[in-house]
Amino acid sequence: MKRRQLFELEDQPWLPGAIRNGITDFLQFAATRAGLYRAILPRLERCIETAGVARILDLCAGAGGPWSDLAPRLAPVREGRLRICLSDRYPNRAAWARALAAGGGRIELHPDPVDAMAVPEGLDGLRTLFSAFHHFAPAEARAILADAVRAGQGILIVESTQRHPLVLLYMCLTPLLVLLATPLMRPLSLARLFWTYVVPAIPLAVCFDGWVSTLRTYSPEELLALAEGLDEDLGEGRYRWEAGIAPFGPLPVGLTYLIGCPEPMGAGH
Ligand SMILES: C[S@@+](CC[C@H](N)C(=O)[O-])C[C@H]1O[C@@H](n2cnc3c(N)ncnc32)[C@H](O)[C@@H]1O
């Protein structure tokens, strides 16, 4: 299946805020309730220990991503050695306020917009992007990796999608899942109910964007090709790059990931 850039409704400036937030809120709800990203935990923990960081800088954090599920499962967080900072080019302040309140002191927010391709100097930490990298065309995607390398920071890209027919099939079920999940989601606004049950724009948009996200997802080989030569071009020492699929239990599909970690001086590839 060839990668296609296409477009997602979520990226369109004309999309009403209630529908956009309806999409990201559902993604966040599904990711945390289903423990969607747990398969990446061992690699994330290894990456934290290798990089020796005290902070994760989550880029493109949307409504807060997977952290309410992942943070308490990370030993460095439980031991008080690691905090998670949410950032986005378009900060969703309402959702972040909820994440902060529920975070038990583990979550911090970067209130100003942060462009993943040009992270402000001094905003250090292991960079993470959950289900956001596929939005970027190859030149932009490479710019995100290059910015991390230029700053000497580790980076972990995770996608809940994969270009696989089974994932496309699953996306057909998402309208039904949105209809079933909405009564359990908080806050339950009138706008969310209207755009879900009266005019089902949120269920259909989740399905449409799900299909497009699947078709846009970079394969592990494409991710490695995007990273190729970045550390040499920039003369910033060496990075160890690793990409693959972390399977969802016994299923033939899983999380697509790319990890780039600076190696300690003197270590070989
Ligand atoms: C799919 S959503 C968020 C996914 C979120 N990480 C999650 O797991 O639910 C993608 C996010 O990328 C943000 N975004 C788009 N372009 C960006 C850029 N250049 N830099 C930083 N964030 C960006 C959008 O505002 C949006 O919140």
The ligand as an ORCA input file, in Angstrom:
! r2SCAN-3c Opt
* xyz 0 1
  C      -3.692     14.246     15.749
  S      -3.539     15.671     16.701
  C      -2.891     15.253     18.249
  C      -2.601     13.885     18.628
  C      -2.234     13.749     20.088
  N      -0.802     13.668     20.238
  C      -2.904     12.505     20.625
  O      -2.227     11.503     20.856
  O      -4.132     12.530     20.814
  C      -2.218     16.540     15.945
  C      -1.808     17.831     16.675
  O      -0.683     18.420     15.990
  C      -0.747     19.823     16.176
  N       0.149     20.443     15.179
  C      -0.049     20.598     13.847
  N       1.035     21.180     13.271
  C       1.955     21.354     14.264
  C       3.292     21.861     14.310
  N       3.926     22.298     13.208
  N       3.932     21.884     15.491
  C       3.337     21.450     16.626
  N       2.057     20.959     16.649
  C       1.390     20.912     15.480
  C      -2.231     20.138     16.029
  O      -2.561     21.346     16.664
  C      -2.881     18.915     16.720
  O      -3.177     19.191     18.064
*
